[in-house]
């Protein structure tokens, strides 16, 4: 049975670990970007490997935590 046009069907609620991950990711990325901007603004000379390391850290840590939460959720279901 399909829903009529314009009527939304309720979806399953988002798991709690995904909500916390989303909150953590937003905070983590903002802090990492502030750290990178501070480094750029106040450093007289930026080492060439410093900025990519900071920006990669803004992406790698949340991705790792999502993968860990996803695997934990999969293992708990079995």
C-alpha positions as CSV (number, residue, x, y, z in Angstrom):
1,X,0.0,0.0,0.0
2,X,1.5,3.3,-1.0
3,X,0.9,6.7,0.6
4,X,-1.1,9.3,-1.4
5,X,0.8,12.2,-2.9
6,X,1.8,14.8,-0.4
7,X,1.5,12.5,2.6
8,X,4.7,11.6,4.4
9,X,5.1,8.1,5.8
10,X,6.8,7.9,9.2
11,X,10.4,6.7,9.1
12,X,12.3,4.7,11.7
13,X,14.0,7.1,14.1
14,X,17.8,7.7,13.7
15,X,19.9,5.5,16.1
16,X,21.3,7.4,19.1
17,X,24.9,6.7,18.1
18,X,24.3,8.4,14.7
19,X,22.9,11.5,16.4
20,X,25.9,11.7,18.7
21,X,28.2,11.1,15.7
22,X,26.6,13.9,13.8
23,X,26.9,16.3,16.8
24,X,30.5,15.3,17.3
25,X,31.4,15.7,13.6
26,X,30.0,19.2,13.4
27,X,31.9,20.3,16.5
28,X,35.1,18.4,15.4
29,X,35.1,20.0,11.9
30,X,34.5,23.5,13.3
31,X,37.3,23.2,15.8
32,X,39.7,21.7,13.2
33,X,38.9,24.5,10.7
34,X,39.4,27.1,13.5
35,X,42.8,25.4,14.2
36,X,43.8,25.5,10.6
37,X,42.7,29.2,10.2
38,X,44.6,30.2,13.3
39,X,47.7,28.4,12.0
40,X,47.4,30.2,8.7
41,X,46.6,33.6,10.3
42,X,49.4,33.7,12.9
43,X,52.2,31.7,11.5
44,X,54.9,33.6,9.7
45,X,55.8,30.6,7.6
46,X,53.7,27.5,7.4
47,X,55.5,24.2,6.8
48,X,54.2,22.6,3.6
49,X,53.0,19.5,5.3
50,X,51.1,21.2,8.2
51,X,47.9,22.4,6.5
52,X,47.0,19.1,4.7
53,X,47.6,17.3,7.9
54,X,45.1,19.6,9.8
55,X,42.5,19.3,7.1
56,X,42.9,15.5,6.8
57,X,42.4,15.3,10.5
58,X,39.1,17.1,10.1
59,X,37.8,14.3,7.8
60,X,39.6,11.2,8.9
61,X,38.6,11.2,12.6
62,X,34.8,11.5,12.0
63,X,34.9,9.0,9.2
64,X,36.7,6.5,11.5
65,X,34.2,7.0,14.3
66,X,31.3,6.5,11.9
67,X,32.8,3.3,10.7
68,X,33.3,2.1,14.3
69,X,29.7,2.9,15.2
70,X,28.4,1.2,12.1
71,X,30.4,-1.9,12.8
72,X,29.3,-2.0,16.4
73,X,25.7,-1.6,15.3
74,X,26.0,-4.4,12.8
75,X,27.7,-6.8,15.3
76,X,25.1,-6.1,18.0
77,X,22.2,-6.9,15.6
78,X,23.6,-10.4,14.9
